[in-house]
Amino acid sequence: MIEITNKGRSPVQLVVRSKLAPRAFTTLIVPGIGAGKNVVMLEDEMTTDVVERVEKMGLITTRYVPNTNLRKG
């Protein structure tokens, strides 16, 4: 899983792969810092090169989170 964090106050719109259709794309809007929900978890298969470009621009940060840490046991 990939954790995406918005660093700015304004929302950021990303193009990601759809969960429902394998070849379709959809938009993901990550709220800004003031909303308190500026962290989004995204599956590895859903990422695109747009996420990398927005990260290089400095609008978001990404971090890889292993799936084993998400399980509660």
TAMORA-V478498 format. One line per field, one symbol per residue. ss: DSSP state (H for helix, E for strand, L for the rest). A space follows every 50 residues. Layout:
ss=???
//
This chain:
ss=LEEEEELLLLLEEEEEELLLLLLLEEEEEELLHHHLLLEEEELHHHLLHH HHHHHHHLLEEEEELLHHHHLLL
//
